[in-house]
Amino acid sequence: MEHPVTPDRRYFVVRGRLWRRANPHLSERERSRLVSALMTARRDVAAAKRDNDPDAEHDARARVDAAKRALGERGPVWWDDGAPDLNRHLVRNTSYAGWYAGLA
């Protein structure tokens, strides 16, 4: 099932919460490279947890964060119209509430 995407394409909604989407201005090649790095880092987090290796887990989590920032999902917003970052906000508490209610 696809998660609903806000009309401005900045967020998708999961269980009533907004999650920032990747920067659409990235080239497909760059986006693909960053997603690959993200997935590798996430697998490395899981492996480090299984191996009970806090140093490796810390390193892997830092790589997850770096990839998500490069994708535009964390850190400074990728849009430039001054709109606030509503990442992780409940959609019902944002300007998207009416749009979301209309989906039902």
C-alpha positions in Angstrom: 0.0 0.0 0.0 1.3 3.4 -0.9 1.4 6.1 1.8 -0.5 9.3 1.0 1.8 12.1 -0.2 0.9 15.7 0.6 -0.2 17.9 -2.3 3.1 19.8 -2.2 5.0 16.4 -2.3 7.1 17.3 0.8 5.8 14.6 3.1 4.2 11.2 3.1 1.9 10.1 5.9 2.3 6.9 8.0 -0.1 6.2 10.8 -1.2 9.9 10.9 2.4 11.3 11.1 4.2 13.3 8.5 7.6 12.1 7.2 9.8 14.3 5.0 10.4 12.9 1.5 13.7 13.0 -0.2 14.8 16.1 -2.2 13.2 15.7 -5.6 15.9 17.9 -7.1 18.6 15.1 -6.7 19.6 13.4 -9.9 18.3 9.8 -10.2 21.9 8.6 -10.1 22.7 10.5 -6.8 19.4 9.5 -5.2 20.1 5.9 -6.1 23.6 6.1 -4.7 22.4 7.6 -1.4 19.6 5.1 -1.0 22.1 2.3 -1.5 24.4 3.8 1.1 21.4 4.2 3.5 20.3 0.6 3.1 23.9 -0.6 3.7 24.2 1.5 6.8 20.9 0.2 8.1 22.0 -3.4 7.6 25.2 -2.6 9.4 23.2 -1.2 12.3 21.3 -4.5 12.6 24.5 -6.5 12.3 26.3 -4.4 15.0 23.3 -4.9 17.3 23.3 -8.7 16.7 27.1 -8.7 17.4 26.7 -6.5 20.5 29.3 -4.1 19.0 28.4 -0.5 20.2 31.3 1.1 18.3 30.2 -0.4 15.0 26.6 0.5 15.8 27.6 4.1 16.5 29.5 4.2 13.2 26.6 2.7 11.2 24.0 5.0 12.8 26.2 8.0 11.9 26.2 6.7 8.3 22.4 6.4 8.3 22.1 10.0 9.5 24.6 11.2 6.9 22.7 9.5 4.1 19.3 10.8 5.3 20.7 14.3 5.5 22.2 14.0 2.0 18.8 12.8 0.7 17.1 15.8 2.4 15.0 13.7 4.8 16.8 15.2 7.8 18.6 18.5 8.4 17.8 21.7 6.6 14.7 21.5 4.4 15.1 21.3 0.7 12.4 23.8 -0.2 13.1 27.5 -0.2 9.7 29.2 0.3 10.1 29.6 4.1 7.5 26.9 5.0 8.3 25.2 8.4 9.6 21.7 8.7 6.7 19.5 9.9 8.7 16.3 9.9 7.3 13.8 12.4 4.3 16.1 13.3 0.9 14.6 13.6 -0.9 15.6 10.4 -4.0 16.5 12.3 -2.0 19.3 14.0 -0.8 20.9 10.8 -2.0 22.8 7.8 -2.4 19.5 6.1 -5.2 18.4 8.4 -8.1 19.3 6.1 -6.4 17.6 3.1 -5.8 14.4 5.2 -9.3 14.3 6.5 -10.6 14.5 3.0 -8.8 11.3 2.1 -11.1 9.2 4.2 
